[in-house]
Amino acid sequence: LDVANRPTLVFRADRPVRVAETFVVEGTAILGEITRPVTLDVEWGGIGSFGDTGERHAGFSATGTIKRIEFGVGGALPGILSDTVKIELEIQLVEPKS
């Protein structure tokens, strides 16, 4: 995705979501100056305590797809390189200390 010129892909959710075993998050992906809608399918992994500190972590897995050409990256290369890029995220959120 042209990492040398645009090293960061940002995702912003459109609205808060209700966490369930599986849920959908709709939002926008931003790569450079281009913004496109993206939907992520999310799976709740649970909450656990880790390490010597006992910090609580919440885990999620998320997947979605984007089209390279919609972000101005390359053209059609049939049989060589797919236009579809799969996004796979493993996310851990750490509970803030009070």
Sequence and secondary structure as in RCSB ss.txt:
>XXXX:A:sequence
LDVANRPTLVFRADRPVRVAETFVVEGTAILGEITRPVTLDVEWGGIGSFGDTGERHAGFSATGTIKRIEFGVGG
ALPGILSDTVKIELEIQLVEPKS
>XXXX:A:secstr
  TTT   EEEEESS     SEEEEEEEEEETTEEEEEEEEEEEEEEEEETTTTEEEEEEEEEEEEEGGGGT   
 BTTTB SEEEEEEEEEEE    
